[in-house]
Amino acid sequence: MFIDEAKIQVAGGQGGNGCVAFRREKFVPRGGPSGGDGGQGGDVTLESSENMNTLLKFRYNRLFRAGRAGHGEGSNRHGQDGEDLTVVVPVGTVVYDAGTGAKLWDFDTSGQRFLVAKGGRGGRGNAQFATSTHQAPRKAEPGKAGEERQLKLELKLLADVGLVGFPNVGKSTLISRLSAARPRIADYPFTTLEPCLGVVAVDEDRSFVMADIPGLIAGAHLGRGLGIRFLRHVERTRLLLHLIDAAEQSGRAPVEDYRVIMEELESFSPVVAGKPMLLVASRVDAAGSGERLTALREFCRARSMALIEISSVTGEGLEELKRQTWAMLEQIKR
């Protein structure tokens, strides 16, 4: 199950209490105060890892609390510090404050660490309060409570190339032909219900990561179909492959398909709509008379847009698509 949103609560450990004690030993009649300080509460830290690709575990476990510190003891013995807690999240996770909505951290590489809740400070024992005029204090401080925060986690997959287009234009079939990914494929809309990643090998030394997201329809930004909630997974991509169905039986005009998808991308984010894009005519093996494909060619030619024609069934144009995609990626800064 793919989960890309979660809300969790994190809490630093409680600091230990200070101790009130006095030194009592033979031959030491005025030993004085000897109460130790309480320990420091444990911290909660988030750490990114490539070994996770979903926020599923946060669906069942929402509270993360670090260890409580030990109390101070006599003979100036300090309490033990609380055990720190490290919470592992997938690379691509963005952390927000659930109350204010402020962005706190963006885990864009593996191994990053972010302190989200600091443990409480330990209280001072009575030995800390001794002065020249007050040599036998009988007070100590209680430990402080650790920080508590409500966090919202959002996962944005990290990929080089993102596939966008209407449902059933061949996105899932394409990624299954170019990579080892095996998304669900069927002849009805919205077969893809969650994003899918695949590694596409150009040759022995070169490869890129491709992301397939559920299809868009007109009005997706208003919540129609599956809406646009999955578009966050192409926000980090460097290149978009816009698939347009050239098959005769689709019943839609290819040029109108292009305009609708671009309007939906613009409604979601002008940054996403402005990303470098490669137009791909899919299912050309079922183009029939070719009128739809011809209209799309003329549309691209008038706007000096490159068009690659492919068929994931026959394999036509797939090698050219990989070469063109890699050439564009090399020109785009990471």
C-alpha positions in Angstrom: 0.0 0.0 0.0 1.4 3.4 -1.0 0.8 6.2 1.6 2.2 9.6 0.8 0.7 11.7 3.6 0.8 11.3 7.4 0.4 13.2 10.6 2.5 12.3 13.6 3.2 13.6 17.1 6.7 13.7 18.4 7.8 14.4 22.0 11.2 14.9 23.6 11.9 12.9 26.8 11.2 14.4 30.2 14.2 15.7 32.1 15.1 14.1 35.4 14.5 15.8 38.7 17.3 17.2 40.8 18.0 15.6 44.2 18.1 17.0 47.7 20.7 15.1 49.7 23.5 15.8 52.2 26.8 14.1 52.6 26.7 11.8 55.7 30.0 10.1 56.3 32.1 9.1 59.3 34.6 11.8 60.3 32.9 14.3 57.9 30.5 16.2 60.3 29.7 19.0 57.9 29.6 17.2 54.5 27.2 19.7 53.0 24.7 19.3 50.2 25.4 16.4 47.7 22.2 16.2 45.6 23.0 15.5 41.9 21.4 17.0 38.8 18.7 15.2 36.8 19.6 13.8 33.4 18.8 15.4 30.0 15.7 14.0 28.2 16.1 12.2 24.9 15.8 14.0 21.6 13.6 13.0 18.6 15.4 13.1 15.3 14.1 12.4 11.8 16.5 10.7 9.4 16.0 10.0 5.7 16.7 6.6 4.2 16.6 5.1 0.6 15.3 1.8 2.1 11.8 3.2 2.5 9.5 4.4 -0.3 6.2 5.0 1.6 4.8 6.6 4.8 2.8 3.4 5.5 4.3 2.8 8.9 3.1 6.2 10.2 -0.5 5.1 9.5 -0.4 2.7 12.5 2.1 4.4 14.7 1.6 8.1 15.2 3.3 8.9 18.5 7.0 9.0 18.9 8.4 9.8 22.3 12.1 9.8 23.3 13.3 8.3 26.6 12.8 9.8 29.9 15.9 10.8 31.9 16.9 9.5 35.3 16.7 11.6 38.5 19.7 12.9 40.4 20.9 11.0 43.4 23.0 11.6 46.5 26.8 11.8 46.5 26.6 14.2 43.6 25.5 11.5 41.2 23.8 12.8 38.1 20.8 11.1 36.6 21.2 9.1 33.3 20.3 10.9 30.1 17.2 9.8 28.3 17.6 7.6 25.2 17.4 9.5 21.9 14.9 8.4 19.3 15.6 8.3 15.6 12.6 8.1 13.3 13.4 6.9 9.7 11.5 8.5 6.8 11.8 8.0 3.0 14.0 10.2 0.9 11.7 12.9 -0.5 9.7 13.5 2.7 8.8 17.1 3.4 8.1 18.0 7.0 5.5 20.7 8.0 4.3 22.0 11.3 0.7 20.7 11.4 -0.5 23.7 13.4 1.0 26.6 11.4 1.6 24.9 8.1 5.2 26.1 8.1 7.7 24.0 6.1 10.4 22.7 8.5 12.6 20.4 6.5 12.9 18.8 3.1 14.7 15.4 2.9 16.1 15.4 -0.6 19.1 13.1 0.0 19.7 10.0 2.0 21.3 10.2 5.4 20.0 13.7 6.3 19.0 14.3 10.0 16.7 16.9 11.5 16.1 17.5 15.2 12.3 17.9 15.6 11.8 17.6 19.4 14.5 18.4 21.9 14.5 16.6 25.3 13.7 18.4 28.5 16.5 19.8 30.6 17.4 18.1 33.8 16.7 19.8 37.1 19.5 21.0 39.3 20.2 19.2 42.6 20.7 21.1 45.9 24.5 21.0 45.6 24.1 23.6 42.8 22.4 26.0 45.2 25.0 26.1 47.9 26.6 29.5 48.5 28.9 31.0 51.2 25.9 32.4 53.0 23.5 29.5 52.4 25.5 26.3 52.8 22.7 23.8 53.4 20.0 24.5 50.7 17.0 22.2 50.8 15.7 22.9 47.3 16.1 21.2 43.9 14.6 21.8 40.5 12.2 19.4 38.8 13.0 18.3 35.3 11.6 20.1 32.3 9.2 18.5 29.9 10.5 17.8 26.4 9.2 19.6 23.3 6.0 18.3 21.8 5.0 18.9 18.2 2.4 17.9 15.7 4.0 17.2 12.3 2.6 16.7 8.8 4.7 14.5 6.5 4.3 14.6 2.7 6.2 12.3 0.4 7.3 13.6 -3.0 9.0 10.9 -5.0 12.4 11.6 -6.4 12.6 10.9 -10.1 14.2 12.4 -13.2 11.3 12.0 -15.5 7.5 12.2 -14.8 4.7 10.8 -17.0 1.6 12.9 -17.4 -1.5 12.5 -19.5 -5.1 11.3 -19.6 -6.0 7.9 -18.2 -5.5 5.0 -20.6 -3.0 6.8 -22.8 -0.3 4.1 -22.2 1.7 5.5 -19.3 1.8 2.3 -17.3 2.5 0.2 -20.4 5.4 2.4 -21.3 7.1 2.3 -17.9 6.6 -1.5 -17.8 8.3 -1.8 -21.3 11.2 0.5 -20.4 11.9 -0.7 -16.8 11.4 -3.5 -14.4 8.3 -1.8 -12.9 5.1 -3.7 -13.1 2.2 -1.4 -12.5 -1.4 -2.6 -12.9 -2.5 -2.4 -16.5 -6.1 -2.8 -17.7 -8.5 -1.4 -20.4 -10.5 0.9 -18.1 -9.7 4.4 -16.7 -7.8 5.0 -13.5 -6.1 1.6 -13.4 -3.2 3.3 -11.8 -4.2 4.4 -8.3 -0.8 5.2 -6.9 2.5 6.5 -8.2 5.0 4.0 -9.6 8.8 4.3 -10.1 11.0 2.5 -12.6 14.7 2.7 -13.5 15.2 3.0 -17.3 18.6 1.9 -18.6 19.8 3.8 -21.7 22.9 1.7 -21.9 25.3 -0.2 -19.5 26.5 3.1 -17.9 23.6 5.5 -18.1 20.1 5.3 -16.6 17.4 7.5 -15.2 14.4 7.2 -12.9 10.9 7.5 -14.3 7.7 8.1 -12.3 4.2 7.2 -13.5 1.3 8.9 -11.8 -2.5 8.4 -12.1 -4.1 10.0 -15.1 -5.6 13.5 -15.2 -8.9 14.6 -16.6 -10.6 17.9 -17.2 -11.5 19.5 -13.9 -8.9 17.4 -11.9 -7.9 20.5 -10.0 -11.5 20.7 -8.7 -11.3 17.1 -7.5 -12.7 15.2 -10.5 -11.4 11.8 -11.2 -8.5 11.2 -8.7 -7.9 14.9 -8.5 -4.3 16.4 -8.6 -3.1 15.1 -5.2 -0.5 12.8 -6.9 1.0 15.7 -9.0 3.3 16.5 -6.1 5.3 13.4 -7.2 6.4 15.2 -10.4 7.3 18.4 -8.7 10.9 17.3 -8.2 11.3 15.8 -11.7 13.6 17.5 -14.2 11.6 16.5 -17.3 8.0 15.7 -18.1 6.9 13.2 -20.8 3.4 14.3 -21.9 1.7 11.3 -23.5 -1.1 11.9 -25.9 -3.2 9.1 -27.3 -3.0 8.8 -31.1 -5.3 5.8 -31.2 -8.4 6.2 -33.4 -10.8 4.6 -30.8 -9.9 7.1 -28.0 -12.6 9.5 -29.4 -10.7 12.6 -28.2 -8.9 15.2 -30.2 -5.1 15.0 -29.5 -4.6 18.8 -29.6 -7.5 19.3 -27.1 -6.0 16.6 -24.9 -2.8 18.6 -24.8 -4.5 21.9 -23.9 -6.6 20.2 -21.1 -3.6 18.6 -19.4 -1.6 21.8 -19.6 -4.5 23.7 -18.0 -4.6 21.2 -15.2 -0.9 21.4 -14.6 -1.1 25.2 -14.5 -3.9 25.1 -12.0 -1.8 22.8 -9.8 1.5 24.7 -10.1 2.9 27.1 -12.7 6.3 25.7 -11.8 5.3 22.2 -12.8 3.6 23.5 -16.0 6.8 25.3 -16.9 9.1 22.3 -16.6 10.9 21.1 -19.7 8.5 18.8 -21.6 8.8 16.2 -24.3 5.6 15.5 -26.2 5.0 11.8 -27.0 2.3 10.4 -29.3 1.4 6.9 -27.9 -0.4 3.9 -29.4 0.5 4.9 -32.9 0.0 1.2 -33.9 -3.8 1.9 -33.5 -3.8 5.3 -35.2 -6.0 4.0 -38.0 -6.3 6.5 -40.9 -3.8 8.7 -39.1 -5.8 11.9 -39.2 -5.4 12.4 -35.4 -1.7 11.8 -35.6 -1.4 14.2 -38.6 -3.2 17.0 -36.7 -0.9 16.5 -33.7 2.2 16.7 -36.0 1.0 19.9 -37.6 0.2 21.4 -34.1 3.8 20.6 -32.9 5.4 21.8 -36.1 3.6 25.1 -35.9 5.0 25.6 -32.3 8.4 24.2 -33.0 7.8 21.4 -30.5 9.5 18.0 -30.7 7.1 15.0 -31.1 8.1 11.4 -30.6 5.8 8.7 -31.9 5.8 5.4 -30.0 4.0 2.1 -29.6 4.6 0.3 -26.4 3.0 -2.8 -27.9 5.2 -3.1 -31.0 8.2 -1.3 -29.5 8.2 1.3 -32.2 10.0 4.5 -31.2 11.0 3.3 -27.7 14.8 3.5 -28.3 14.4 6.9 -29.8 12.4 8.0 -26.8 15.1 6.9 -24.4 17.8 8.6 -26.4 15.9 11.9 -26.7 15.0 11.8 -23.0 18.6 11.3 -21.9 19.8 14.0 -24.3 17.3 16.5 -22.6 18.2 15.4 -19.1 21.9 16.1 -19.8 21.0 19.7 -20.7 18.8 20.2 -17.6 20.6 21.1 -14.4 19.8 18.8 -11.5 
